[in-house]
Amino acid sequence: MNKLNFIVDKNFEKMRIDKFLAEEIEELTRSAAATLIEKDNVIINGKSINKNYKLREGDKIEIEIPAPVLYEAKAEKIPLDIVYEDNDLIVVNKPKGMVVHPAAGNFEGTLVNALLYHCKDNLSGINGVLRPGIVHRIDKNTSGLLIVAKNDKAHKHLAEQIKEHSFTREYEAIAVGNIKDDKGTVDAPIGRHRTDRKRMTVTDRNSKNAITHYEVIARYKGYTQIKCILETGRTHQIRVHMAYIGHPVSGDDVYGIKKEKVNFEGQCLHARKIGFVHPSTEEYLEFTSELPEYFRNHLDKLEKISK
């Protein structure tokens, strides 16, 4: 059972409760929200309500989302680029285009399907049968390093490092435009987009703090190659932050620009470095992934147009 709480601010005055829930909770559709309301899983100011209820500023909303009957991910013989592996964890280099874990519309061909085949039953169960071992995620169209826990002890240890911001995550990206400063920090809270729940946005409403440090690696005509270091790890963080400062990730079909000067092979964002304290040995480990072919092709094109 997942329990959530909200306090309604004035921006949602007179909005229907079923619409509010569908916008604020990623996994809920409006019809699913209505079902929760009908089953008294949504309480406002200590009382049951109906789906037609219109919100008032200051309303206290309590929501209980029952554990779903989950699809069980199946093992699939899919090649894995394994960077490191021991009895506690495995570090893999995920290719661009691969989904990390099964979800609606993607129940096969994911990284989890491949891990289940490779690791058998040796994956932590903290995140359930659809996300075994998954401590953190990277987007489908982001390539690079990802750490997976083989047992619950390792999972908790690694998750705590992420929570305390002691977990090293360094990315490389190609940003659209000429970033003025050689170094900078984007400190802007990120939350769910008000009208499109599949998107994230910089907002003060129902958001979490988000900090991205960036540094210029190289400059090209109309583009900037950058290194990004995450202090926090919000959904789509680098993509949202770079778009927020006017330099979206090149090829980003959600937060980027519709037509760029150069035709690229999709989103150019790579999780290049990962570092953490090993959950058993207490030794700090750090791994680096070479830039993949698609990224190098991007750079080759930029070199040509910048001469």
Backbone bond lengths (Angstrom), bond angles and torsions (degrees), N, CA, C in turn:
res aa  C-N    CA-C-N  psi(-1)  N-CA   C-N-CA  omega(-1)  CA-C   N-CA-C  phi
1 M - - - 1.462 - - 1.526 109.16 -
2 N 1.319 115.93 126.04 1.462 121.79 179.45 1.528 108.75 -104.04
3 K 1.331 117.21 123.56 1.460 121.46 -178.00 1.530 110.46 -109.02
4 L 1.317 116.12 131.22 1.460 122.03 -179.99 1.518 110.15 -128.68
5 N 1.333 115.71 151.88 1.465 120.73 178.82 1.528 110.02 -135.13
6 F 1.318 115.65 139.94 1.463 121.25 176.98 1.524 109.00 -135.06
7 I 1.341 115.21 149.54 1.459 121.18 167.76 1.521 106.27 -118.07
8 V 1.295 117.33 124.34 1.466 122.72 -172.03 1.524 110.80 -75.83
9 D 1.334 115.93 129.72 1.461 119.04 174.40 1.535 109.54 -98.68
10 K 1.318 116.48 174.64 1.467 121.26 -171.79 1.527 113.65 -64.16
11 N 1.337 117.46 -20.26 1.471 120.11 179.64 1.530 112.61 -65.85
12 F 1.339 116.17 -20.47 1.458 119.91 -177.27 1.532 112.70 -106.49
13 E 1.318 116.25 10.27 1.466 120.87 178.78 1.521 110.14 -54.26
14 K 1.346 116.40 127.74 1.467 125.15 176.80 1.537 114.42 74.57
15 M 1.334 117.91 5.77 1.464 119.59 174.29 1.525 109.86 -77.47
16 R 1.336 117.05 141.26 1.466 120.35 177.37 1.525 110.10 -66.30
17 I 1.336 115.58 142.57 1.446 120.97 -176.04 1.532 112.31 -62.57
18 D 1.348 118.56 -37.70 1.469 119.27 -179.00 1.528 111.08 -66.74
19 K 1.331 116.86 -36.34 1.461 120.69 177.58 1.525 110.60 -68.45
20 F 1.316 117.06 -42.00 1.467 122.09 178.68 1.529 111.03 -58.18
21 L 1.334 116.20 -47.55 1.465 120.10 -178.20 1.524 111.61 -63.59
22 A 1.335 116.91 -40.42 1.465 120.89 -179.50 1.526 111.52 -65.14
23 E 1.332 117.03 -32.00 1.465 121.07 -179.74 1.521 112.16 -80.42
24 E 1.329 116.83 -33.48 1.458 120.67 -173.43 1.521 114.48 -90.93
25 I 1.327 117.67 -23.09 1.465 121.01 -177.35 1.519 109.04 -114.66
26 E 1.310 116.23 113.42 1.463 122.42 -170.88 1.518 113.40 -54.85
27 E 1.348 117.30 -42.25 1.460 119.51 -172.75 1.529 113.98 -81.91
28 L 1.332 118.07 -1.99 1.466 120.71 -176.59 1.525 112.74 -101.62
29 T 1.325 115.98 132.45 1.460 120.74 166.48 1.528 106.96 -89.35
30 R 1.316 117.21 171.49 1.461 119.53 -179.70 1.529 110.82 -66.72
31 S 1.330 116.34 -37.58 1.470 119.24 179.37 1.530 110.75 -67.81
32 A 1.347 116.57 -36.87 1.471 119.73 177.79 1.527 109.86 -67.03
33 A 1.329 116.43 -37.23 1.466 120.42 177.08 1.523 110.17 -62.90
34 A 1.337 116.86 -41.65 1.465 121.30 179.52 1.527 110.74 -62.62
35 T 1.332 115.84 -37.71 1.468 119.79 178.66 1.520 111.26 -64.75
36 L 1.325 116.67 -41.87 1.466 120.46 177.15 1.525 111.01 -60.61
37 I 1.319 116.19 -40.26 1.463 120.91 179.88 1.530 110.51 -65.07
38 E 1.330 116.13 -44.78 1.469 121.46 -179.88 1.524 111.93 -61.25
39 K 1.338 117.07 -30.77 1.469 121.36 -178.46 1.529 111.94 -92.75
40 D 1.347 116.27 12.94 1.464 122.27 178.89 1.530 113.02 61.69
41 N 1.318 117.08 30.04 1.456 121.27 175.37 1.531 111.84 -88.46
42 V 1.338 115.49 -1.44 1.464 121.23 177.34 1.524 108.24 -122.81
43 I 1.314 115.37 121.10 1.464 121.67 -178.29 1.531 108.44 -121.24
44 I 1.332 116.45 132.67 1.464 121.04 176.96 1.519 109.57 -120.03
45 N 1.319 115.35 123.27 1.478 121.83 -178.41 1.524 111.46 54.22
46 G 1.347 114.70 36.38 1.463 120.52 176.47 1.511 115.45 81.84
47 K 1.340 117.95 5.44 1.460 120.58 -177.10 1.535 111.76 -127.15
48 S 1.336 115.98 152.54 1.453 121.55 174.06 1.531 109.01 -72.62
49 I 1.324 116.32 149.48 1.467 120.85 -179.86 1.521 108.87 -136.63
50 N 1.334 117.22 174.63 1.463 119.74 173.74 1.526 109.25 -108.68
51 K 1.334 116.18 170.72 1.466 120.13 -172.85 1.536 112.88 -68.53
52 N 1.341 116.91 -12.80 1.464 120.43 178.87 1.532 112.72 -86.57
53 Y 1.330 115.87 -3.54 1.465 119.79 -176.62 1.529 110.42 -59.18
54 K 1.340 115.77 132.40 1.462 120.40 178.24 1.530 109.72 -103.52
55 L 1.320 114.54 129.83 1.456 121.43 -172.64 1.526 113.32 -67.17
56 R 1.329 113.76 152.42 1.453 121.82 174.70 1.526 108.20 -126.26
57 E 1.300 115.84 148.40 1.466 119.64 179.04 1.527 109.79 -58.00
58 G 1.339 115.63 132.26 1.458 120.76 179.74 1.514 114.45 93.31
59 D 1.343 118.08 -8.54 1.467 120.34 177.19 1.524 110.56 -55.93
60 K 1.329 116.36 136.46 1.467 121.72 176.49 1.536 108.60 -102.21
61 I 1.327 115.41 114.87 1.464 121.05 -176.12 1.522 109.82 -104.72
62 E 1.323 116.37 127.58 1.468 122.41 175.06 1.526 108.20 -116.28
63 I 1.319 116.75 127.33 1.464 121.33 -175.73 1.521 109.59 -126.17
64 E 1.309 116.17 135.34 1.460 122.15 172.71 1.523 107.95 -118.79
65 I 1.320 116.35 116.89 1.463 121.06 179.22 1.527 108.01 -103.97
66 P 1.332 118.38 111.18 1.459 120.80 -178.49 1.524 111.46 -61.28
67 A 1.319 115.30 148.54 1.459 119.47 176.59 1.523 108.81 -61.79
68 P 1.327 118.47 126.40 1.465 120.72 -177.59 1.520 112.51 -74.54
69 V 1.314 115.23 157.49 1.464 120.34 170.87 1.523 105.72 -78.50
70 L 1.311 115.75 107.35 1.448 120.41 -169.33 1.523 113.74 -89.27
71 Y 1.305 113.84 145.42 1.448 121.49 167.51 1.521 106.65 -67.31
72 E 1.314 117.95 137.39 1.459 120.50 179.25 1.521 110.08 -94.62
73 A 1.315 115.44 120.70 1.463 120.06 -179.58 1.520 109.88 -62.95
74 K 1.311 116.04 140.95 1.463 121.65 -178.40 1.523 110.92 -107.81
75 A 1.310 114.95 147.78 1.458 120.62 178.09 1.526 110.19 -69.99
76 E 1.331 115.49 135.82 1.460 120.84 177.01 1.525 109.24 -133.51
77 K 1.317 115.77 139.70 1.465 120.66 -179.80 1.526 108.82 -79.88
78 I 1.321 114.94 86.46 1.464 122.63 -179.40 1.524 107.15 -119.79
79 P 1.322 118.69 130.42 1.479 120.77 -179.03 1.525 111.91 -58.85
80 L 1.327 115.75 140.17 1.458 122.31 177.30 1.523 109.61 -120.12
81 D 1.321 116.50 138.87 1.464 121.62 173.65 1.525 106.41 -93.01
82 I 1.332 116.61 94.00 1.461 122.17 -174.85 1.527 109.78 -90.83
83 V 1.324 115.32 122.36 1.461 121.74 -179.17 1.523 110.92 -91.41
84 Y 1.340 115.80 -35.86 1.468 121.35 -179.86 1.523 108.39 -158.05
85 E 1.343 115.39 147.38 1.462 119.27 177.84 1.519 110.24 -156.15
86 D 1.341 116.14 139.35 1.464 122.01 170.32 1.522 107.90 -147.44
87 N 1.310 118.43 -163.70 1.471 121.46 -175.39 1.523 113.68 -72.46
88 D 1.337 117.49 -16.44 1.463 121.15 -176.71 1.516 114.28 -102.59
89 L 1.325 116.75 -30.51 1.459 118.61 -172.48 1.519 111.78 -156.62
90 I 1.317 114.29 168.31 1.454 121.73 176.76 1.529 108.02 -141.27
91 V 1.323 116.60 135.18 1.459 122.11 176.66 1.525 107.50 -109.87
92 V 1.327 115.76 123.51 1.462 120.30 -177.55 1.528 110.36 -120.64
93 N 1.310 114.67 155.53 1.449 122.08 177.09 1.526 106.93 -105.12
94 K 1.332 116.99 102.14 1.463 121.52 -174.87 1.526 110.95 -81.02
95 P 1.335 117.00 132.06 1.469 118.95 177.10 1.525 111.71 -77.53
96 K 1.316 115.79 153.69 1.467 120.70 174.36 1.519 108.91 -61.82
97 G 1.319 116.58 137.02 1.459 121.27 178.59 1.519 114.56 100.12
98 M 1.336 117.53 -11.69 1.471 120.84 178.89 1.527 110.22 -94.43
99 V 1.326 116.48 129.15 1.464 122.57 175.93 1.527 108.18 -77.01
100 V 1.334 117.54 142.31 1.461 120.49 -176.70 1.523 112.28 -71.91
101 H 1.335 117.87 -47.81 1.468 119.56 -177.60 1.525 110.94 -138.33
102 P 1.323 117.77 156.79 1.464 120.99 -179.79 1.522 112.42 -61.02
103 A 1.320 114.99 144.06 1.461 123.21 175.57 1.520 106.59 -158.74
104 A 1.313 116.79 178.76 1.459 120.57 -179.19 1.527 110.55 -52.74
105 G 1.312 116.39 123.29 1.453 121.75 178.91 1.518 114.15 88.59
106 N 1.340 116.87 -8.66 1.472 120.95 -179.46 1.524 110.41 -140.76
107 F 1.309 116.80 69.14 1.460 120.12 -179.53 1.521 113.17 -95.29
108 E 1.308 116.69 -5.03 1.465 120.78 -179.92 1.519 109.61 -133.80
109 G 1.321 115.68 158.15 1.451 121.23 175.27 1.514 114.99 75.50
110 T 1.338 117.53 14.63 1.461 120.73 -178.55 1.529 110.78 -90.86
111 L 1.316 115.49 169.79 1.458 120.83 176.89 1.528 110.45 -61.33
112 V 1.316 117.54 -39.28 1.463 120.92 178.69 1.527 111.27 -61.43
113 N 1.325 117.59 -42.15 1.467 120.27 177.23 1.530 110.66 -57.77
114 A 1.328 115.80 -42.08 1.463 120.79 179.34 1.525 111.43 -68.03
115 L 1.331 117.07 -39.93 1.459 121.35 -179.89 1.529 111.95 -65.89
116 L 1.317 116.04 -38.29 1.462 119.84 179.10 1.522 111.28 -61.92
117 Y 1.314 117.13 -35.44 1.475 120.81 177.84 1.528 110.04 -71.38
118 H 1.338 116.02 -44.41 1.468 120.45 -176.00 1.525 112.59 -72.82
119 C 1.336 116.92 -43.10 1.462 121.16 -173.35 1.529 114.01 -95.60
120 K 1.333 116.95 -8.87 1.472 121.63 -177.06 1.527 109.08 60.19
121 D 1.334 117.06 -122.41 1.465 120.86 -178.39 1.531 112.54 -93.86
122 N 1.313 116.80 7.03 1.469 120.29 -175.79 1.527 112.29 -91.35
123 L 1.329 115.93 64.26 1.455 122.24 174.62 1.517 108.42 -138.90
124 S 1.314 117.38 144.25 1.462 119.63 -179.52 1.531 110.14 -64.29
125 G 1.331 115.27 151.68 1.460 119.77 -177.19 1.511 113.98 -107.23
126 I 1.320 117.82 10.58 1.466 121.24 -174.10 1.518 112.45 -60.17
127 N 1.322 117.56 -39.70 1.466 120.17 -177.58 1.524 113.91 -95.13
128 G 1.339 116.62 17.31 1.458 119.73 173.45 1.519 114.45 84.29
129 V 1.344 114.96 -175.20 1.464 120.58 -171.96 1.522 113.18 -76.99
130 L 1.337 117.60 -16.18 1.465 119.18 179.22 1.522 112.42 -92.84
131 R 1.330 116.77 -18.68 1.465 119.55 -177.61 1.526 111.62 -131.26
132 P 1.313 119.33 44.61 1.473 120.33 -178.03 1.526 111.41 -61.12
133 G 1.320 115.52 129.35 1.450 120.89 175.81 1.511 115.96 80.66
134 I 1.318 118.36 -10.63 1.460 120.98 -173.10 1.534 110.41 -77.72
135 V 1.333 115.55 110.60 1.459 122.07 -179.46 1.532 110.09 -89.92
136 H 1.328 116.53 -39.37 1.462 121.89 177.00 1.519 107.40 -147.89
137 R 1.331 116.41 165.50 1.472 119.91 -175.51 1.517 111.13 -126.60
138 I 1.315 115.31 159.83 1.457 121.08 165.91 1.532 106.41 -128.92
139 D 1.316 116.09 154.33 1.458 121.19 -174.64 1.528 112.19 -62.39
140 K 1.304 115.33 158.22 1.466 121.88 176.99 1.519 111.43 -51.70
141 N 1.327 117.43 -45.92 1.462 121.14 -175.01 1.526 113.71 -94.04
142 T 1.335 115.90 14.80 1.461 121.63 172.02 1.523 107.44 -106.15
143 S 1.306 116.45 132.95 1.463 120.70 177.87 1.522 109.53 -98.07
144 G 1.336 116.11 166.93 1.449 119.26 170.93 1.507 117.10 123.21
145 L 1.324 115.18 -164.16 1.461 123.25 -167.08 1.527 113.96 -80.56
146 L 1.317 113.15 139.17 1.460 121.80 -178.58 1.525 107.63 -143.45
147 I 1.331 117.15 136.53 1.455 120.78 178.47 1.523 110.00 -103.54
148 V 1.336 116.14 139.44 1.467 122.40 -178.19 1.522 108.56 -127.34
149 A 1.333 117.19 133.94 1.463 121.96 -178.40 1.527 111.20 -91.43
150 K 1.316 116.15 137.57 1.462 120.87 -179.67 1.531 112.93 -93.62
151 N 1.312 117.34 -11.33 1.465 120.05 178.09 1.523 109.10 -149.47
152 D 1.322 116.10 164.59 1.465 120.43 -174.99 1.532 112.68 -66.35
153 K 1.330 117.05 -34.49 1.463 120.43 179.00 1.528 110.16 -61.27
154 A 1.322 116.14 -47.71 1.463 120.73 179.53 1.523 110.44 -63.97
155 H 1.330 115.87 -40.38 1.469 120.45 -179.03 1.530 110.54 -59.96
156 K 1.324 116.95 -48.38 1.462 121.17 -178.68 1.527 111.26 -63.44
157 H 1.316 116.38 -40.61 1.460 121.78 -179.22 1.532 110.66 -63.12
158 L 1.327 116.30 -46.02 1.467 121.52 -179.04 1.533 111.36 -69.67
159 A 1.337 115.87 -40.07 1.467 119.97 179.32 1.521 111.25 -63.55
160 E 1.312 117.15 -34.96 1.455 121.48 178.64 1.529 110.74 -66.72
161 Q 1.334 116.47 -36.82 1.469 119.90 177.52 1.531 110.83 -64.67
162 I 1.333 115.79 -39.70 1.460 119.68 177.33 1.524 110.02 -63.64
163 K 1.321 116.02 -43.41 1.457 121.15 -179.94 1.532 111.56 -61.80
164 E 1.326 117.00 -37.37 1.458 121.88 -178.03 1.528 112.44 -87.69
165 H 1.334 117.50 2.68 1.470 123.43 178.65 1.530 112.95 63.59
166 S 1.345 116.89 28.13 1.468 120.39 177.54 1.527 111.26 -100.84
167 F 1.298 116.45 5.07 1.461 124.54 -177.42 1.534 107.67 -93.94
168 T 1.322 118.26 119.95 1.464 121.31 -176.68 1.525 110.93 -81.33
169 R 1.348 116.00 124.72 1.470 121.60 174.37 1.518 108.85 -136.17
170 E 1.310 114.74 112.13 1.459 120.33 -177.05 1.530 109.72 -121.90
171 Y 1.316 116.01 131.48 1.461 122.25 -177.09 1.528 110.12 -118.56
172 E 1.332 115.26 159.61 1.460 120.61 166.16 1.519 107.68 -120.84
173 A 1.325 115.11 144.43 1.462 119.90 -177.97 1.520 109.11 -148.01
174 I 1.325 115.12 160.79 1.453 121.43 168.80 1.517 106.05 -110.61
175 A 1.325 115.30 119.69 1.460 121.24 -178.75 1.525 109.86 -101.71
176 V 1.308 115.56 146.95 1.459 121.00 178.39 1.534 109.22 -76.66
177 G 1.321 116.39 133.68 1.462 120.92 176.77 1.523 113.32 93.41
178 N 1.294 115.16 175.09 1.460 122.20 -179.66 1.526 109.69 -99.57
179 I 1.322 116.58 106.82 1.459 120.61 178.71 1.525 108.47 -72.51
180 K 1.299 116.63 124.09 1.467 122.26 -171.24 1.522 112.80 -63.08
181 D 1.328 117.53 -52.61 1.464 121.28 -175.12 1.521 111.46 -89.75
182 D 1.339 116.39 148.85 1.465 120.56 179.39 1.521 112.46 -72.84
183 K 1.309 116.21 -25.70 1.470 121.26 177.86 1.524 108.81 -139.59
184 G 1.332 115.85 154.90 1.452 118.90 177.88 1.510 112.12 -172.11
185 T 1.306 115.59 170.24 1.460 122.33 178.20 1.519 109.11 -134.11
186 V 1.313 115.71 133.12 1.459 120.88 173.46 1.527 106.77 -105.26
187 D 1.308 116.15 112.79 1.465 122.64 179.41 1.524 106.94 -116.30
188 A 1.333 115.74 91.67 1.465 120.41 -174.68 1.526 109.26 -148.21
189 P 1.337 118.20 127.14 1.472 121.38 -176.39 1.527 112.61 -65.58
190 I 1.316 115.31 145.17 1.465 120.93 -178.26 1.527 110.42 -120.40
191 G 1.322 115.08 135.96 1.465 120.98 177.02 1.516 110.18 -145.71
192 R 1.313 115.27 179.38 1.464 120.82 179.98 1.522 110.38 -67.58
193 H 1.325 116.73 139.54 1.457 121.88 177.74 1.530 109.11 -63.44
194 R 1.309 117.12 140.52 1.473 120.99 -173.27 1.522 112.91 -65.06
195 T 1.329 118.40 -37.39 1.467 120.54 -175.49 1.519 113.82 -109.29
196 D 1.332 118.15 -17.60 1.466 121.26 179.56 1.519 108.61 -125.84
197 R 1.325 117.18 99.41 1.464 120.47 -171.52 1.518 113.89 -71.56
198 K 1.337 117.86 -7.28 1.459 120.39 176.40 1.527 111.74 -86.05
199 R 1.329 115.49 -10.22 1.464 121.22 -178.77 1.526 110.96 -106.81
200 M 1.320 115.21 152.79 1.451 121.19 171.61 1.524 107.63 -108.43
201 T 1.333 116.22 162.20 1.462 119.48 -178.96 1.523 109.95 -155.22
202 V 1.320 116.72 159.57 1.459 120.87 172.70 1.529 107.36 -76.62
203 T 1.326 115.74 122.28 1.460 120.86 -175.80 1.519 110.03 -159.92
204 D 1.325 116.10 153.93 1.462 121.05 174.81 1.530 111.14 -92.50
205 R 1.325 116.80 -3.18 1.470 121.03 -174.60 1.530 110.75 -96.95
206 N 1.328 116.64 120.83 1.463 122.23 178.72 1.531 111.45 46.14
207 S 1.326 115.67 50.66 1.461 121.18 -175.82 1.527 110.83 -121.42
208 K 1.333 114.87 172.72 1.460 121.71 175.98 1.528 108.56 -124.95
209 N 1.330 115.62 149.94 1.460 118.57 -179.51 1.528 110.19 -61.76
210 A 1.303 116.66 145.14 1.458 121.87 -178.40 1.516 109.09 -145.21
211 I 1.342 116.34 129.33 1.466 121.25 -176.97 1.523 109.98 -132.12
212 T 1.327 115.88 124.92 1.457 122.67 177.55 1.528 109.09 -125.55
213 H 1.329 116.34 126.79 1.458 121.27 174.42 1.529 108.07 -100.13
214 Y 1.328 117.15 137.36 1.468 118.95 178.91 1.526 110.59 -131.34
215 E 1.332 114.44 155.41 1.458 121.55 179.90 1.525 108.75 -145.29
216 V 1.308 116.55 133.61 1.462 121.02 -178.99 1.524 110.63 -73.92
217 I 1.334 115.52 131.14 1.468 121.82 176.18 1.527 110.29 -98.21
218 A 1.327 115.33 -45.52 1.473 120.10 -179.52 1.517 109.45 -154.80
219 R 1.327 115.13 154.48 1.461 120.83 179.69 1.523 109.78 -117.96
220 Y 1.330 115.94 138.12 1.459 122.28 178.90 1.524 108.53 -130.59
221 K 1.286 116.86 174.78 1.455 121.36 179.61 1.531 109.83 -69.54
222 G 1.316 116.25 105.73 1.463 121.06 178.41 1.511 115.38 84.57
223 Y 1.344 117.64 1.63 1.468 120.45 -177.48 1.527 110.41 -145.23
224 T 1.343 115.91 157.95 1.458 121.68 177.65 1.527 109.68 -135.23
225 Q 1.325 116.26 126.51 1.464 120.37 174.40 1.522 107.79 -86.40
226 I 1.327 116.97 128.61 1.459 120.45 -174.55 1.528 112.21 -132.63
227 K 1.322 113.87 158.63 1.464 122.24 169.64 1.521 106.39 -107.24
228 C 1.331 117.00 134.64 1.466 121.79 178.83 1.522 109.53 -121.87
229 I 1.311 116.40 130.92 1.460 121.67 176.60 1.523 108.36 -115.22
230 L 1.319 115.47 124.85 1.456 120.78 -178.28 1.524 111.28 -86.93
231 E 1.315 115.69 126.29 1.466 120.11 171.23 1.524 108.91 -91.94
232 T 1.332 115.98 -30.15 1.462 122.46 173.14 1.521 107.10 -124.23
233 G 1.313 117.31 173.60 1.461 119.46 -176.60 1.513 112.63 -134.96
234 R 1.323 117.08 63.86 1.464 120.68 179.77 1.529 110.52 -80.38
235 T 1.311 115.76 159.09 1.460 121.32 178.07 1.530 110.21 -57.70
236 H 1.343 115.94 128.05 1.475 123.10 177.83 1.528 112.66 60.43
237 Q 1.331 118.33 24.33 1.465 120.91 -168.25 1.529 114.52 -54.56
238 I 1.329 117.24 -53.14 1.467 119.29 -177.51 1.521 110.34 -62.77
239 R 1.316 116.70 -43.35 1.461 121.02 -178.55 1.527 111.33 -61.87
240 V 1.332 116.42 -43.52 1.470 120.91 179.86 1.526 111.23 -67.83
241 H 1.327 116.23 -45.47 1.463 119.92 -177.86 1.523 112.50 -65.54
242 M 1.324 117.25 -41.76 1.459 118.68 -179.56 1.532 110.78 -67.62
243 A 1.312 116.94 -37.97 1.464 119.89 175.61 1.527 110.36 -64.65
244 Y 1.311 116.12 -37.29 1.470 121.97 -178.43 1.527 111.72 -62.08
245 I 1.347 117.26 -36.69 1.469 119.68 -179.46 1.531 111.58 -91.44
246 G 1.337 116.71 8.54 1.455 120.92 174.39 1.512 115.73 88.13
247 H 1.347 116.55 14.21 1.465 120.93 -179.98 1.535 109.77 -133.90
248 P 1.339 116.97 69.82 1.470 119.92 -176.97 1.519 112.58 -62.43
249 V 1.324 115.23 157.74 1.466 120.80 176.25 1.523 108.91 -64.59
250 S 1.314 116.12 132.52 1.458 120.85 -179.26 1.529 110.60 -61.51
251 G 1.330 115.68 133.86 1.456 121.02 178.51 1.513 115.02 83.13
252 D 1.324 118.34 1.32 1.465 121.77 179.50 1.523 108.84 -72.89
253 D 1.335 116.48 114.03 1.468 119.98 -175.44 1.526 113.28 -84.73
254 V 1.325 117.64 0.83 1.468 121.50 177.90 1.525 111.26 -108.66
255 Y 1.319 116.91 -49.71 1.461 121.31 -175.25 1.533 112.99 -107.83
256 G 1.321 116.79 -3.72 1.452 120.47 -176.21 1.514 113.47 -88.00
257 I 1.338 115.38 -169.25 1.458 120.50 177.58 1.523 109.33 -95.01
258 K 1.325 116.49 152.14 1.464 120.89 -172.60 1.517 113.02 -67.14
259 K 1.326 117.55 -41.18 1.450 120.38 -176.76 1.521 109.96 -131.41
260 E 1.340 115.34 117.98 1.447 120.41 179.35 1.531 111.01 -99.78
261 K 1.327 115.14 166.02 1.463 120.29 -179.53 1.517 112.02 -68.22
262 V 1.342 116.34 -29.46 1.463 121.68 -177.74 1.520 108.97 -120.55
263 N 1.318 117.10 136.52 1.462 122.49 178.79 1.527 109.98 -82.66
264 F 1.321 116.53 110.13 1.452 121.32 -178.18 1.524 111.90 -105.95
265 E 1.340 115.54 173.74 1.462 122.04 -178.90 1.530 110.76 -93.90
266 G 1.305 117.24 51.36 1.453 119.86 178.72 1.517 113.03 89.27
267 Q 1.305 115.35 -167.50 1.460 123.79 -173.85 1.521 112.62 -61.76
268 C 1.324 116.10 130.18 1.457 120.78 -176.32 1.526 110.81 -106.61
269 L 1.338 115.61 81.58 1.460 122.67 -179.28 1.522 108.35 -144.48
270 H 1.334 116.23 124.70 1.464 121.18 -173.85 1.522 110.62 -131.95
271 A 1.346 116.70 126.19 1.469 122.51 176.43 1.527 107.59 -79.42
272 R 1.332 115.96 94.52 1.463 120.37 -168.66 1.522 114.54 -86.44
273 K 1.322 118.06 -33.58 1.469 119.71 -175.60 1.520 110.97 -133.69
274 I 1.326 115.24 142.73 1.460 120.50 176.36 1.526 108.11 -139.89
275 G 1.336 117.08 137.67 1.452 121.02 -179.56 1.513 111.25 -143.31
276 F 1.320 116.73 143.11 1.470 120.79 -175.79 1.519 109.72 -163.25
277 V 1.322 116.24 164.21 1.457 122.64 174.04 1.521 107.91 -89.03
278 H 1.331 116.21 125.82 1.470 119.91 -178.04 1.525 110.18 -62.35
279 P 1.333 118.07 133.11 1.471 121.38 -174.97 1.525 115.19 -64.56
280 S 1.323 118.32 -20.24 1.471 120.22 179.78 1.517 112.92 -107.46
281 T 1.328 117.56 -45.25 1.463 120.55 -175.57 1.519 113.02 -86.19
282 E 1.350 117.58 -16.51 1.464 123.92 -176.34 1.533 111.84 64.66
283 E 1.323 116.93 15.04 1.465 121.95 177.27 1.523 109.39 -86.80
284 Y 1.332 116.20 139.51 1.459 119.71 176.52 1.525 108.94 -78.93
285 L 1.336 116.49 126.42 1.461 122.45 179.22 1.521 109.05 -117.38
286 E 1.307 115.79 143.26 1.460 120.17 178.76 1.522 109.33 -140.75
287 F 1.333 115.87 135.97 1.453 121.30 -177.59 1.527 109.67 -130.97
288 T 1.332 114.70 145.68 1.459 121.18 -179.78 1.519 109.92 -126.80
289 S 1.316 115.52 139.83 1.466 122.14 179.52 1.523 109.37 -110.91
290 E 1.323 116.25 132.75 1.456 120.16 176.60 1.533 109.93 -65.21
291 L 1.311 116.22 151.95 1.457 119.55 177.98 1.525 109.29 -63.16
292 P 1.337 117.56 131.35 1.469 120.61 -179.04 1.526 112.27 -71.52
293 E 1.307 115.50 169.83 1.466 121.37 -174.95 1.523 112.31 -58.66
294 Y 1.329 117.91 -43.07 1.461 119.83 -177.67 1.528 111.19 -60.83
295 F 1.327 116.47 -37.10 1.458 121.36 -179.90 1.528 110.08 -69.18
296 R 1.328 115.91 -44.45 1.468 119.73 179.15 1.528 111.13 -63.29
297 N 1.339 115.99 -35.74 1.469 119.59 176.62 1.525 111.08 -62.93
298 H 1.336 116.04 -38.52 1.465 121.12 176.70 1.530 109.79 -58.70
299 L 1.329 114.78 -48.68 1.456 119.99 -177.47 1.530 112.05 -64.09
300 D 1.329 116.12 -37.53 1.471 120.17 178.20 1.530 110.58 -61.44
301 K 1.323 116.11 -42.10 1.479 119.75 179.57 1.526 110.72 -65.35
302 L 1.334 115.25 -39.31 1.463 119.36 -179.63 1.531 111.35 -67.31
303 E 1.337 115.27 -37.37 1.464 119.76 177.58 1.532 109.74 -59.29
304 K 1.327 116.74 -42.40 1.455 121.60 -176.39 1.532 112.26 -67.27
305 I 1.352 115.59 -43.15 1.462 117.80 -177.48 1.526 112.38 -77.52
306 S 1.337 116.23 -12.90 1.478 119.90 -176.69 1.527 112.57 -95.88
307 K 1.325 118.09 -5.45 1.456 121.48 -178.93 1.537 110.48 -73.38
